[in-house]
Amino acid sequence: MLILAGMKVGWITNAEYDKYHQLFRKKLDDIKNKEGNLQKAEDNYYITASYLLELAVKINNVSFLSKKEILACPKSQNQYPSASCDGRG
């Protein structure tokens, strides 16, 4: 074994190699798990943003309806078109 500037340089045993290999694989697995969690968070962020935008558009459409028009809509119709309950928008 050669020693340069206080550091060992040379061969490692099979046991040392296995130990370092296991540490490396564990760190790699941890990184992959974190990456997966970040990807899920990013996907959920865009789904939520899209949902909120869609909801804002629906709220805007409903706000144009008068109270009488809203009350006149059948109970089974949960979504209101833009201007009336007859589906003409």
N, C-alpha and C positions, 0 to 999 in steps of 0.2 A: 504494500500500500504506500502510495506517495502522499506526502503532506505538503501543501502549498499555502502559504499565508495563514496557517492555523486551520485550514480546512482539509478534510480527508478527500482525496481524489483517488478513485480506483474502483475496485470491484465491490459488489454487495453480495450478501449471501441470498440464497433462495428464500429464507425466512424473512429477511429484510425486504426483498422484492415483493413478496406476498403482502407484507404489512403495508407498504407504500401503495401497492395496487389496490388493496381494500380501502385505504383512506381516500385515494383518488376516486374510486367508484362511488363511495358514499357522498363525497362532495359533488360529484357529477349528478348523482340522483337528486340531491338537495336542490341543485341549480335547476334541474329539469322540472322538479315539483314547483319551485317558485315561478318559473317561466309559465307553466300551465295555469297557476293561480292568477298570474298577471294577465294572461290571455283571456281567461274567463271574466275577469274584472273589466277588461277593455270591451269584450263582447257585450256584457251586461250594461255597460255605460251607454253604448250606442243604441242598444235595444230600448233602454229607458228613455234616452233622448228622443228617439223616434216616436215612442209611445206618447211622451209629453207633447211633442209637436202635433201629433194627430189629435190628442185630447184638446189642445188649445184651438185647433181649427174647428172641432166639433162645438166647443163652448162658444166660439165666435159665431157659428151658424145658429146656434140656439138663441143667442142673445138678440138676434134679429126678429125672432118670433114674439108676438105679443102674448100676454098672459092668457087671453081668450083662446088663441090658436093652440097654445100648449095644453090647456084644459080640454079643448075639443078633440084632441088626438086620442085615438083608441088606447086603452090601457096596455094592449099587447105590443104596441109600437114603442120600443124603448129608445130608438134613435130618431131624431127629427131631421128631415131633409132641410135644406137651407131656408125655405120660406113657407112651406105648408106641409100638411100631413098626408096629402094625396100622392106624394112621390114625384111631383113635377119639379120640385126644387125651386 
